[in-house]
Amino acid sequence: WLKPLWLKMCSGARGSDGGRHLACSGYEEDAVPYGHRSVWGSWYCTDTQRWGYSCCRKTSRHAPPCCQEPATSAAESESGGAPPAAAAAAASEWKPREAFGTAEGFVAHAMRHLAACWTAWLRDGALAAQAPALSPSAAAVLLSERAAREAVGSVEDFCGRLYQQLLAPDLVAKLEDICGCIHAREYAQANRLYVELTIGARKWLSDLPVFVRFDAKRQDTDVRWTPESGRSPLDEAGVRGHVVLLRRLLAVAQAVRPNADPSKNCG
């Protein structure tokens, strides 16, 4: 009975030459979640009659991680994943958005790449060479090896959130745009997107989610935050610190790879 069904699928589209081709599908392969080597549904437990992960034989979709790094391909899932050296090499080499099936995968790669570049530029002296052009406060952070190490750890933590695909699509799309602008050296545009993401497009004081009242007894102004009138999506997702880190990675990239057009750099 499968043969008639297969023939029907293959006859779904015709080329300009009259030949028959397999119809295009909107299906995308599931992304391997952070902390696992396989996708949920890759293994079936006959005892409980439930689907699960083939890497750890857990049937819960939200099972705790069974390894440190997610597999990036089906081949790595079966072989146990790429070695650390290969993972480091993958982070050091930039890959375009088209190389990833999901926006989450691209954002994770972009942030890992920027964090890896920070470490590499500290080692080869590229950042130190730009120190005279930086403010003392910026130089203290960007030239700090400790800050670079903490950035790598924070990026890995954020990648875990991305691979679980728990963040709102709109939020991920904005992060995707910021990462793309940083790589294209469109730093001013990336910073504008960052400001819109962290603060929003509200007019100063008029649209901010606060309640302002003047206290006659104390002769001062009482300002109260009213989250029900406009809570930030970053706070709801619990990723504000990670997005702020992306802004720091922007500063690192601009210090070493500034745009030749000053108007496209972030002041």
C-alpha positions in Angstrom: 0.0 0.0 0.0 3.0 2.3 0.4 3.9 2.3 -3.3 0.7 4.1 -4.5 1.2 6.6 -1.8 4.8 7.2 -2.7 3.9 7.7 -6.4 1.2 10.1 -5.4 3.7 12.2 -3.4 6.3 12.2 -6.2 3.7 13.4 -8.7 2.9 16.5 -6.7 4.9 18.8 -8.8 6.0 19.0 -12.4 9.1 20.7 -13.8 9.1 23.0 -16.8 10.4 20.1 -18.8 7.3 18.0 -18.0 9.3 15.7 -15.7 8.0 14.8 -12.3 9.8 16.0 -9.2 9.2 15.5 -5.5 7.0 18.3 -4.2 8.7 20.8 -1.8 7.8 20.4 1.8 7.7 22.9 4.6 8.9 20.3 7.1 12.1 21.2 9.0 14.1 18.6 10.9 13.9 19.0 14.7 16.9 20.8 16.2 18.9 18.8 18.7 18.2 20.4 22.1 21.0 21.6 24.3 22.5 18.9 26.5 21.4 16.0 24.3 22.9 14.1 21.3 19.6 13.3 19.6 16.2 14.8 19.1 13.2 13.9 21.2 11.3 11.1 19.4 14.4 9.3 18.2 13.7 6.4 20.5 10.6 4.5 21.5 10.2 2.8 24.9 8.1 -0.4 24.4 7.5 -0.8 28.1 5.9 2.6 28.7 4.9 3.1 25.0 6.3 6.6 25.0 8.8 8.4 22.7 12.1 9.8 24.1 15.7 10.5 23.5 17.9 7.8 22.0 21.0 9.3 23.7 19.9 8.9 27.3 16.7 6.8 26.9 14.6 9.4 28.8 11.0 9.8 27.7 10.3 13.3 29.0 10.8 16.1 26.4 12.2 18.3 29.2 14.6 15.7 30.5 17.8 17.0 32.2 20.9 17.2 29.9 22.9 14.1 29.5 26.0 15.7 28.0 27.7 19.1 27.8 27.3 20.0 24.1 24.5 19.4 21.7 25.2 17.5 18.5 25.1 19.6 15.4 24.3 16.9 12.9 22.8 13.5 12.6 26.2 12.0 12.0 27.5 13.5 15.2 24.5 12.3 17.1 25.3 8.7 16.2 29.1 9.0 16.7 28.9 10.7 20.0 29.5 14.3 18.9 32.4 16.3 17.6 35.5 16.5 19.7 36.3 19.8 21.6 38.9 20.8 19.0 36.3 20.5 16.2 33.7 22.5 18.3 36.3 25.3 18.9 37.1 25.4 15.2 33.4 25.5 14.3 33.0 28.6 16.6 36.0 30.4 15.2 34.8 30.1 11.6 31.8 32.3 10.7 28.8 30.6 9.1 26.0 32.5 7.3 22.3 32.3 8.3 21.6 29.9 5.4 23.8 27.3 7.1 21.3 26.8 9.9 17.8 25.4 9.9 16.6 27.6 12.7 17.2 31.1 13.9 18.1 29.8 17.3 21.0 27.8 15.8 22.3 30.9 14.0 22.1 33.1 17.1 23.9 30.5 19.1 26.7 30.1 16.5 27.0 33.9 16.1 27.4 34.5 19.9 29.9 31.7 20.2 31.8 33.1 17.3 32.0 36.6 18.8 33.0 35.2 22.2 35.7 33.1 20.5 37.0 36.1 18.6 37.2 38.1 21.8 39.5 35.4 23.3 41.6 35.2 20.1 42.0 38.9 19.8 43.3 39.0 23.4 45.9 36.4 22.6 47.2 37.9 19.3 47.2 41.4 20.6 44.6 42.8 18.2 42.6 44.3 21.1 45.6 45.7 22.9 46.6 47.5 19.7 43.3 49.3 19.8 43.5 50.3 23.5 44.6 53.9 22.8 41.4 54.5 20.9 39.2 53.2 23.7 38.0 55.0 26.8 39.7 53.9 30.1 36.5 52.1 31.3 35.9 50.3 28.0 39.6 49.3 27.8 39.5 47.9 31.3 36.6 45.5 30.3 37.6 44.6 26.7 41.2 43.8 27.7 40.2 41.7 30.6 40.8 37.9 30.1 38.5 37.2 33.0 35.7 39.1 31.3 36.3 37.1 28.1 36.2 33.8 30.0 33.0 34.8 31.7 31.5 35.8 28.4 32.2 32.3 27.0 30.5 30.7 29.9 27.5 33.0 29.7 27.2 32.4 26.0 27.1 28.6 26.6 24.4 29.1 29.2 22.4 31.2 26.7 22.9 28.6 24.0 21.2 26.1 26.3 18.1 28.3 26.3 18.2 28.7 22.6 18.5 25.0 21.8 15.5 24.3 24.0 13.5 26.7 21.7 11.7 28.2 24.7 12.2 31.9 23.7 9.5 33.9 21.8 10.0 33.8 18.0 9.9 37.7 17.9 12.7 37.9 20.5 14.9 35.4 18.6 14.3 37.2 15.3 15.5 40.5 16.8 18.6 38.7 18.2 19.1 37.2 14.7 19.1 40.7 13.2 21.5 42.1 15.7 24.0 39.3 15.1 23.8 39.7 11.4 24.4 43.5 11.7 27.4 42.9 13.9 29.0 40.6 11.4 28.2 43.1 8.5 29.9 45.8 10.6 26.6 47.7 10.8 27.3 48.6 14.4 25.0 51.6 14.6 22.1 49.6 13.3 22.9 46.8 15.6 22.9 49.2 18.6 19.6 50.7 17.6 18.0 47.2 17.5 19.6 46.5 20.9 18.1 49.7 22.4 14.6 48.8 20.9 14.9 45.3 22.4 16.0 46.4 25.9 14.1 49.7 26.3 11.5 49.6 23.6 10.1 52.3 21.3 8.4 54.2 24.1 8.6 58.0 24.3 10.5 59.2 27.3 8.2 59.4 30.5 5.0 59.5 28.5 4.8 55.8 27.6 7.1 54.3 30.3 5.3 51.7 32.4 5.6 53.7 35.7 3.2 55.5 38.0 4.4 58.9 39.1 2.8 60.7 42.1 3.9 63.9 43.9 3.9 63.5 47.7 3.0 66.8 49.4 4.1 65.7 52.8 7.5 64.5 51.8 7.8 67.1 49.0 9.2 64.5 46.6 8.0 62.4 43.7 7.0 58.8 44.2 7.8 56.6 41.2 6.4 53.1 41.1 7.0 50.4 38.4 3.8 48.9 37.0 4.9 45.8 35.2 1.3 45.0 34.2 1.3 48.0 31.9 4.3 47.0 29.8 6.7 44.3 31.0 9.9 43.8 29.0 10.0 40.5 27.0 13.6 40.1 28.1 12.6 40.0 31.8 9.8 37.6 31.1 12.2 35.3 29.3 15.0 35.8 31.9 17.6 36.6 29.4 18.3 40.3 29.9 21.9 39.6 31.1 22.6 37.5 28.0 21.3 40.3 25.7 23.5 42.8 27.5 26.4 40.5 26.9 25.6 40.7 23.1 26.0 44.4 23.3 29.5 44.0 24.9 30.4 41.6 22.1 29.4 44.3 19.7 31.8 46.7 21.3 34.6 44.1 21.1 33.9 43.5 17.4 33.8 47.2 16.6 37.1 47.8 18.4 39.0 45.4 16.2 36.9 45.6 13.0 35.4 49.1 12.8 33.4 50.1 9.8 35.3 52.4 7.4 32.2 54.6 7.4 32.2 56.4 10.8 28.4 56.9 10.7 27.9 53.1 10.8 29.9 52.7 14.0 28.4 53.0 17.5 29.6 55.8 19.6 
